């Protein structure tokens, strides 16, 4: 393994339970490391840690990308914490404009391969620019995106989370409308 790595519960949510391991010695000397984490399914993932990377989350509804955000930790956030929930008050979601066609194609392809018609896909871009008030993705082909998570049960950002950005609208309302449309167009199951 190439250290540092992250140990992450498969079903944690918002970075809960993640832990950085800096060396093989630390990994082998961390007896009980997996027992202290909370994982609903007992599965843990190991992934390379990219401390200088910028974190993006792209949301999709009905298999189509609807919006993207950069997840930005505020300066006072604990650097050792991997919690990416806006509920902490130390993480903000910054809308991304525009979302490039290649990102849309990749996210929609990943979602389709996973059978996800509603959720989000997360990726990192090493060394991407971030100034905490605007977000952009590097130009197409300029850098490699490191996809690391597919969320089929995701929390879509509220208008407040994304600064009431009019170009994104209300993602939660879009999810509700999608669910209503699916229910109205489905055939009832009979037993």
NUNUDO-440084 format. One line per field, with one value per residue (C-alpha): residue number from 1; residue in one letter; x, y, z. Coordinates in steps of 0.25 Angstrom, whole numbers, plus 5000, padded with zeros to 4 digits. Layout:
// residues N
nr = NUM | ... .
rest = a | ... .
east = X | ... .
north = Y | ... .
up = Z | ... .
***
This chain:
// residues 191
nr = 1 | 2 | 3 | 4 | 5 | 6 | 7 | 8 | 9 | 10 | 11 | 12 | 13 | 14 | 15 | 16 | 17 | 18 | 19 | 20 | 21 | 22 | 23 | 24 | 25 | 26 | 27 | 28 | 29 | 30 | 31 | 32 | 33 | 34 | 35 | 36 | 37 | 38 | 39 | 40 | 41 | 42 | 43 | 44 | 45 | 46 | 47 | 48 | 49 | 50 | 51 | 52 | 53 | 54 | 55 | 56 | 57 | 58 | 59 | 60 | 61 | 62 | 63 | 64 | 65 | 66 | 67 | 68 | 69 | 70 | 71 | 72 | 73 | 74 | 75 | 76 | 77 | 78 | 79 | 80 | 81 | 82 | 83 | 84 | 85 | 86 | 87 | 88 | 89 | 90 | 91 | 92 | 93 | 94 | 95 | 96 | 97 | 98 | 99 | 100 | 101 | 102 | 103 | 104 | 105 | 106 | 107 | 108 | 109 | 110 | 111 | 112 | 113 | 114 | 115 | 116 | 117 | 118 | 119 | 120 | 121 | 122 | 123 | 124 | 125 | 126 | 127 | 128 | 129 | 130 | 131 | 132 | 133 | 134 | 135 | 136 | 137 | 138 | 139 | 140 | 141 | 142 | 143 | 144 | 145 | 146 | 147 | 148 | 149 | 150 | 151 | 152 | 153 | 154 | 155 | 156 | 157 | 158 | 159 | 160 | 161 | 162 | 163 | 164 | 165 | 166 | 167 | 168 | 169 | 170 | 171 | 172 | 173 | 174 | 175 | 176 | 177 | 178 | 179 | 180 | 181 | 182 | 183 | 184 | 185 | 186 | 187 | 188 | 189 | 190 | 191 .
rest = x | x | x | x | x | x | x | x | x | x | x | x | x | x | x | x | x | x | x | x | x | x | x | x | x | x | x | x | x | x | x | x | x | x | x | x | x | x | x | x | x | x | x | x | x | x | x | x | x | x | x | x | x | x | x | x | x | x | x | x | x | x | x | x | x | x | x | x | x | x | x | x | x | x | x | x | x | x | x | x | x | x | x | x | x | x | x | x | x | x | x | x | x | x | x | x | x | x | x | x | x | x | x | x | x | x | x | x | x | x | x | x | x | x | x | x | x | x | x | x | x | x | x | x | x | x | x | x | x | x | x | x | x | x | x | x | x | x | x | x | x | x | x | x | x | x | x | x | x | x | x | x | x | x | x | x | x | x | x | x | x | x | x | x | x | x | x | x | x | x | x | x | x | x | x | x | x | x | x | x | x | x | x | x | x | x | x | x | x | x | x .
east = 5000 | 5004 | 5003 | 4996 | 4983 | 4969 | 4961 | 4946 | 4933 | 4926 | 4913 | 4917 | 4912 | 4918 | 4932 | 4927 | 4937 | 4948 | 4962 | 4976 | 4987 | 5001 | 5009 | 5009 | 5014 | 5002 | 4993 | 4998 | 4999 | 4985 | 4979 | 4964 | 4964 | 4952 | 4944 | 4944 | 4937 | 4923 | 4919 | 4905 | 4910 | 4924 | 4931 | 4943 | 4950 | 4964 | 4967 | 4979 | 4979 | 4981 | 4982 | 4984 | 4972 | 4959 | 4946 | 4934 | 4920 | 4912 | 4897 | 4888 | 4873 | 4867 | 4881 | 4884 | 4894 | 4886 | 4896 | 4910 | 4917 | 4931 | 4932 | 4940 | 4945 | 4945 | 4958 | 4954 | 4950 | 4958 | 4968 | 4968 | 4953 | 4947 | 4933 | 4927 | 4913 | 4909 | 4901 | 4915 | 4915 | 4930 | 4927 | 4921 | 4916 | 4920 | 4912 | 4921 | 4918 | 4918 | 4919 | 4927 | 4921 | 4932 | 4929 | 4914 | 4917 | 4926 | 4916 | 4904 | 4912 | 4916 | 4902 | 4896 | 4907 | 4903 | 4888 | 4886 | 4875 | 4876 | 4888 | 4902 | 4916 | 4928 | 4942 | 4955 | 4964 | 4978 | 4983 | 4970 | 4968 | 4959 | 4956 | 4944 | 4935 | 4934 | 4937 | 4941 | 4946 | 4959 | 4957 | 4954 | 4966 | 4975 | 4975 | 4971 | 4958 | 4959 | 4945 | 4943 | 4929 | 4915 | 4903 | 4890 | 4884 | 4889 | 4885 | 4883 | 4887 | 4876 | 4876 | 4882 | 4894 | 4897 | 4895 | 4882 | 4889 | 4878 | 4885 | 4883 | 4870 | 4864 | 4870 | 4861 | 4849 | 4855 | 4856 | 4842 | 4837 | 4844 | 4839 | 4824 | 4826 | 4831 | 4820 | 4810 | 4816 | 4818 | 4809 | 4804 | 4809 | 4798 | 4799 .
north = 5000 | 5014 | 5022 | 5030 | 5023 | 5025 | 5014 | 5016 | 5009 | 5005 | 5011 | 5022 | 5035 | 5049 | 5043 | 5038 | 5028 | 5030 | 5029 | 5033 | 5022 | 5028 | 5015 | 5000 | 5000 | 5009 | 4999 | 4987 | 4994 | 4999 | 4987 | 4989 | 5000 | 4993 | 4990 | 5004 | 5009 | 5007 | 5000 | 4995 | 4984 | 4981 | 4985 | 4995 | 5001 | 5005 | 5016 | 5025 | 5038 | 5051 | 5062 | 5073 | 5069 | 5077 | 5069 | 5070 | 5063 | 5062 | 5060 | 5052 | 5050 | 5040 | 5037 | 5051 | 5061 | 5072 | 5080 | 5079 | 5085 | 5086 | 5082 | 5093 | 5092 | 5105 | 5109 | 5106 | 5092 | 5081 | 5076 | 5062 | 5061 | 5055 | 5060 | 5066 | 5069 | 5084 | 5081 | 5083 | 5098 | 5096 | 5091 | 5098 | 5094 | 5103 | 5102 | 5098 | 5105 | 5100 | 5085 | 5080 | 5070 | 5060 | 5060 | 5058 | 5047 | 5040 | 5042 | 5037 | 5025 | 5022 | 5023 | 5015 | 5004 | 5004 | 5004 | 5017 | 5026 | 5036 | 5040 | 5046 | 5042 | 5048 | 5050 | 5057 | 5066 | 5067 | 5081 | 5087 | 5102 | 5106 | 5119 | 5116 | 5125 | 5120 | 5106 | 5101 | 5088 | 5088 | 5089 | 5076 | 5066 | 5076 | 5066 | 5053 | 5051 | 5041 | 5035 | 5029 | 5028 | 5026 | 5030 | 5023 | 5029 | 5043 | 5056 | 5066 | 5080 | 5090 | 5104 | 5110 | 5100 | 5105 | 5120 | 5120 | 5120 | 5122 | 5114 | 5102 | 5104 | 5095 | 5081 | 5075 | 5080 | 5073 | 5060 | 5061 | 5064 | 5052 | 5043 | 5048 | 5046 | 5032 | 5028 | 5034 | 5026 | 5013 | 5001 | 4997 | 4984 | 4974 | 4961 .
up = 5000 | 4998 | 5011 | 5016 | 5014 | 5019 | 5026 | 5024 | 5028 | 5016 | 5021 | 5030 | 5023 | 5022 | 5026 | 5039 | 5045 | 5035 | 5040 | 5034 | 5035 | 5032 | 5031 | 5031 | 5045 | 5049 | 5042 | 5049 | 5062 | 5062 | 5069 | 5070 | 5059 | 5052 | 5064 | 5068 | 5055 | 5053 | 5040 | 5038 | 5029 | 5035 | 5022 | 5022 | 5011 | 5009 | 5000 | 4997 | 5005 | 4996 | 5006 | 4995 | 4987 | 4985 | 4988 | 4979 | 4980 | 4967 | 4969 | 4959 | 4958 | 4948 | 4943 | 4939 | 4946 | 4952 | 4960 | 4966 | 4978 | 4984 | 4998 | 5006 | 5020 | 5027 | 5033 | 5047 | 5044 | 5050 | 5040 | 5045 | 5043 | 5031 | 5034 | 5022 | 5027 | 5026 | 5040 | 5047 | 5042 | 5038 | 5024 | 5013 | 4999 | 4988 | 4975 | 4962 | 4949 | 4939 | 4940 | 4928 | 4918 | 4922 | 4937 | 4933 | 4924 | 4935 | 4946 | 4938 | 4934 | 4948 | 4953 | 4942 | 4945 | 4959 | 4956 | 4963 | 4958 | 4969 | 4977 | 4977 | 4972 | 4979 | 4974 | 4977 | 4968 | 4973 | 4974 | 4968 | 4971 | 4983 | 4988 | 4997 | 4990 | 4976 | 4970 | 4957 | 4951 | 4944 | 4929 | 4922 | 4921 | 4929 | 4941 | 4946 | 4955 | 4966 | 4967 | 4981 | 4985 | 4980 | 4989 | 4986 | 4998 | 4998 | 5004 | 4994 | 4997 | 5002 | 4995 | 5008 | 5007 | 4993 | 4996 | 4989 | 4976 | 4965 | 4955 | 4963 | 4968 | 4979 | 4978 | 4989 | 4981 | 4969 | 4977 | 4982 | 4968 | 4962 | 4973 | 4970 | 4955 | 4957 | 4966 | 4957 | 4945 | 4952 | 4951 | 4965 | 4970 | 4973 | 4981 .
***
